[in-house]
Amino acid sequence: MAHVIDQASCIQCGACEAECPEGAISVQADGSYMIDAAKCEDCAKCVDVCPTGSITKA
């Protein structure tokens, strides 16, 4: 199961995007970050680097 980003608590720091080995996290036109469930391998590396705890299992 892929992870999701809580947009309300995300500070758009980009740490998760940089850490993702699968390239599953991308920045959107509005500056928010999204996780592509089809690419996410559920490694949870993004969870470990998120300073606000905004990333959880879907």
C-alpha positions as CSV (number, residue, x, y, z in Angstrom):
1,M,0.0,0.0,0.0
2,A,1.4,3.4,-1.0
3,H,1.9,6.3,1.3
4,V,0.1,9.6,1.2
5,I,1.0,13.2,2.1
6,D,-1.3,15.2,4.4
7,Q,-1.4,18.5,2.6
8,A,-2.6,20.4,5.7
9,S,0.6,19.7,7.6
10,C,3.1,19.4,4.8
11,I,5.5,22.4,4.6
12,Q,6.7,21.7,1.1
13,C,10.3,21.3,2.1
14,G,11.1,18.6,-0.6
15,A,12.9,16.3,1.7
16,C,10.6,13.4,0.7
17,E,11.0,13.9,-3.0
18,A,14.8,13.9,-2.7
19,E,14.8,10.7,-0.6
20,C,12.4,8.6,-2.7
21,P,14.5,6.0,-4.7
22,E,11.6,5.2,-7.0
23,G,10.8,8.8,-8.1
24,A,7.3,8.4,-6.8
25,I,7.1,11.8,-5.2
26,S,6.7,14.9,-7.4
27,V,5.9,18.6,-6.9
28,Q,2.6,19.8,-8.4
29,A,1.9,23.1,-10.1
30,D,0.6,24.6,-6.9
31,G,3.7,23.7,-4.9
32,S,2.2,20.7,-3.1
33,Y,3.9,17.2,-3.2
34,M,2.1,14.1,-4.2
35,I,3.0,10.4,-4.1
36,D,2.2,8.3,-7.2
37,A,0.7,5.1,-5.8
38,A,1.7,3.1,-8.9
39,K,5.4,4.0,-8.4
40,C,5.5,3.8,-4.6
41,E,7.3,0.7,-3.4
42,D,6.3,1.3,0.3
43,C,9.9,1.6,1.5
44,A,9.0,4.4,3.9
45,K,12.2,6.3,3.4
46,C,10.0,9.4,2.9
47,V,8.4,8.9,6.2
48,D,11.8,8.9,8.0
49,V,12.8,12.2,6.5
50,C,9.6,14.1,6.8
51,P,10.1,16.8,9.5
52,T,6.4,17.2,10.1
53,G,5.2,13.6,10.1
54,S,2.9,14.4,7.1
55,I,3.4,11.1,5.4
56,T,1.4,8.1,6.4
57,K,0.1,4.8,4.9
58,A,-2.8,5.2,2.6
